[in-house]
Every structure is written in C-alpha cells, then in structure tokens.
Amino acid sequence: MRTSLFRRSRRRLLALLGAAALAVGGAVALPGTAHAANILSNPGFESGALSPWSCTGNLGSVVSSPVHGGTKALAGAVSSSDIAKCSQAVRVQPNTAYTLSGWVRGSYVYLGVDGGASTWTTSPSAYSKLSVSFTTGASQTSATVYTHGWYAQGTYHADDISLDGPGGGSDTQAPTAPTSLRSTGKTSSSVSLAWNASTDNVGVTSYDIYSGSNQVLTVSGTSATVSGLSPSSAYTFTVRARDAAGNASAPSNSVSVTTDPGGGGTGFKQAAPYLYLGWGDPPSATSVMSATGIKWYTMAFILSSGGCNPAWDGNRPLTGGNDQSVINSIRSAGGDIVPSIGGWSGNKLGPNCSTAEALAGAYQRVIDAYGLKAIDVDIENTDEFENAVVQDRILNALKIVKANNPGLRTIITFGTTTTGPNYWGNRLIDQARALNANIDVFTIMPFDFGGGADMYGNTVNATEGLKNKLKSAFGWDDATAYAHIGISGMNGLSDQQELTSPATWTQIRDWANSRHIARLAFWSVNRDRPCPGGGVVSNCSGISQSNWQFTSITAGFTG
C-alpha cells in the first residue's frame, strides 16, 4: 500500500522525467508511430481461461462478475505476501511507441510493462481506465505487460486490456521441450510438479500443464501445484513451453502420480497433546490414555547434548532410559508418540549441526531409535525461527529424512500473530515451497497474545491466516490447505494470563474438525489438572477443571 508521501514523490519524479525528456527530445531518434491494433491475446479473458496470461502464486482466475465488457474478466486474489501479478509477453518492434490501457477495479491496482512505465489507481466499487505509453528500445523485440494489486488490499479485477501498436513480426520457432518433469509432492487433492526450463530463440513466456489431453494450468515459472484432484486416483502430467508468439513446444516427458487416500491433503490426522517427562510432575501416560481415549502424545523435548548429538532434554539418552520405557508402555497400550525437537529454550540441534546433512543425521538417529511414523520440529526463538540460515537448514534436513524414510510425516511447529504467520513464519512457508521440503503439517501456536485475548476468535483468525498463506505459497485450495494445518494451544492460563477454558477448547476442537485440519495439540498433559487460582505452573492449569479434561476434549479430534 502506498502512502501519500509516496504518491507526492512519484508525481514529482514523473514530472522531472517528463521535463528531461522534452529537454533532450531534439537529440534522439523519433520513435516509430504505433498503429491502432491490439496485439495482446485474450485481452478481455473471453476465452474463459487465463492463457496466455500467467499469474504469480496461481492467484489469477477468470470470473463472470464484475466485468467491464463482454462476459468475463480477470480476478487477482491478492494475499498478504503476493500481489497476484498477471502478465503476458508479446512480440514488439524496436524503437516504437506503444500505448497500454485497461479497465481495472479494486484498491491499488497497477498496469504497466516490465522494466518500463506503469500507472495505478484506487477504484474499489467501479471499473476505472488506466493508460500508459512507452517506447521500446533500439533492439527490443518483446515486452511483458502486467496488472497487479497490492499486498493485503483484497481481490482486484481487470478487463479489456489493450496494447496498441504494431506486432513484432513473424516468429515461428517453438521453444525446446521442458525436461525432467517430476513430482515433488502430493496430497489427496493435489500434485506438485517441477521441471527443467526450456529455451527459445526469443524467450519462453509461460508453461502449460496438461493432465492427459486437458490443459489444467498455465504458470510462468518451472514449478506448479495442480489442485482439485480426486483422492486415490492416477493422473498423468506433461508440460509444454510457450513463447510470446504463441508457439508451443513438444511435450515434456510424462509423469504419473497417484494421489493420497481421502480424508485431507496429507491423509494424516493426529490428536497429540504434549507430555514432558522432565518437568511438571509427569502423569502416567497409560493411565491418562485409559481415562481419556487419547492415542498419541507429543513427547518433549529433543535437544543437543553437545554438538550435533540428540538427547532428551539434552541430557537423557535416546534409548535405555525412562523415556524409552514410557514410549514402550504407550505403544503397548495401542498408542504412539511424535517427538518434539527443539522448543523455546535449551541447546538445540538446528544451530549446533553445521549442515543440513548433519542435522538430518541427528533426526535419523531419533527416527531409528523408535521406528517413528512422524517427527515434529518446534522452531522458536532467535536461534532457530528468526535465523534464515537455520530455517533453511531445518527444512533441507526434513527434506532429506522424508526422502530416506518413506511414509514418514514431517511437522513444523511455530508461533503466530492473531491474524496468521509473521514475517519469519511467512518466510518459513515460502522456503518450504522453494526448497520442495514437502512438509506435511504446519502447526501454529495461537497463544501468548496478551491477557484478556479472545482465545477462540484469535485461534480461528490465526489459522485462517495460515490457510491463506499456504494457499498463496503452494497454490492449494481451501481443503488442501486446511489438511496441512495443525493447532497447538495452551490449556488453562497461558504465560500472559490468557484463559482457555474447557468450553473454549471444545469450540476450537469442533472448529478444527469442521475444517478437517491435520493436527490438534496443547501444552500440556502435565498441566491438565485443576488448581483454581494456581497461576501459570508446571503441574496444573490454574483454573477449575476435572483431571485430564483438555486431553479428553482433544481425543475427540478426528479431523
């Protein structure tokens, strides 16, 4: 969003540039005259599809209302981290004047040409026309025009976009075929793909993704996520490259993928409150299981015992001690555990392991010690969460262990604001996508917002913010995004005197079930005992409740 100061500065800059152009006008060659012909393809989106336009984050779609002309228009679903930039490349003639115009609707909507002029307006309730002129360079043969909105300003619409001027002549050479098409991840309703870039005599402008003979998506980069698929179904994908003249390459190699079973994006559901054996008068895990019906525990915490060596709390051995005995008893009672690696304090593996490979080796020792089905990395504080190098190291390590342990589920747990991930949370998600880390569940901790907070409302709002970020980053639909989400709350009184009552936690659980998220947890079973007025302590909730009431509520989470 631009400030009034920015607008004043921008007008002043444009005025200075205009004066400079007049001052030197007699010393440069005059540009060619543009002929009144729109050289854009699908300018009004009347085809009902985006192609040959492509939009960042897969955030563009063709809609029937509101439109400026005809029956279709472009909708750009701007997010807090993506401006939904939709662009099209065309062939142009060198040293020639062109006029770009279009009708837009929304808050802070832009129209422009890459590397050149742009303009913008705010018109949230009606279409408004934007127009900008530019002159191509002495050897320029292609131009990419675009429209986009602005961060967190809501969906914008664009229609009847025109680039008036002479076309760039005949280009009949098609790009080379994309190579090494591969699947980088899948859920019950989506498949993520990546491929190696094509080459072209002028330049590749987009890639068309096909499922069988049907074109299902157009993107500008070399990766995409195809959503809206059916569970447990086989699909065969190919990709073709396209240039500005519309020439399409031969298809890439084909890749066949079978989506996961139904029940959500990862096919993984986990009700797993935290149990901490090194603190807070830990209860009998099997007695709590018998009393509540809970099957999973999140066991805290795996830390560094020095260097890149994992240990419970940094000092208890992985095997042969009480931790292993408790895990064995849980499994004998029909349950299982997921270890929490990291946390807020202590000496953690992420900063101590020097490479992603070394960190993956530490994770593997934990996996091998217990034959784990899932691991959780609780990434917090400035040493891990607010550290770009360590974030990337953790994501790459999880990618390695995921590849080396078929069927292993990977979970990342991190803090949140009341409206969704903060900068570091958004970066973590973006990097998970960029590195193809294939994380199964992104779990947020919606608490410590401040005393008197609306814990149900803030939890829902924070989770919706995470959902929108996952949709933006991965191109997922709502259902797939929800199925990659976890909530980890805090029962009773939190560190900042927030109150989550059993009734509130029941509301949160019911909402989580209605959205079919993947995971529900809370901190902690050690505290799931009554002590009205007891404050924030290790072995009770600080409120009036029955024993193991929050655990019983959590056991009702089915996703």
Secondary structure, 3 states (H helix, E strand, C coil): CCCHHHHHHHHHHHHHHHHHHHHHHHHCCCCECCCCCECCCCCCCCCCCCCCCEEHHHCEEEECCCCCCCCCEEEECCCCCCCCCEEEEEECCCCEEEEEEEEEEEEEEEEEECCCCEEEEEEEEEEEEEEEEEECCCCCCEEEEEEECCCCCCCEEEEEEEEECCCCCCCCCCCCCCEEEEEEEECCCCEEEEEECCCCCCCEEEEEEEECCEEEEEECCCEEEECCCCCCCEEEEEEEEEECCCCECCCCCCEEEECCCCCCCCCCCEECCEEECCCCCCCCHHHHHHHHCCCEEEEEEEEECCCCCEEECCCECCCCCHHHHHHHHHHHCCCEEEEEEEECCCCCHHHHCCCHHHHHHHHHHHHHHHCCCEEEEEECHHHHHCCHHHHHHHHHHHHHHHHHCCCCEEEEEEECECCECCHHHHHHHHHHHHCCCCCCEEEEECCCCCCCCCHHHHHHHHHHHHHHHHHHHHCCCHHHHHCCEEEEEECEECCCCCEECHHHHHHHHHHHHHHCCCEEEEECHHHCCCCCCCCCCCCCCCCCCCCCHHHHHHHCCCC
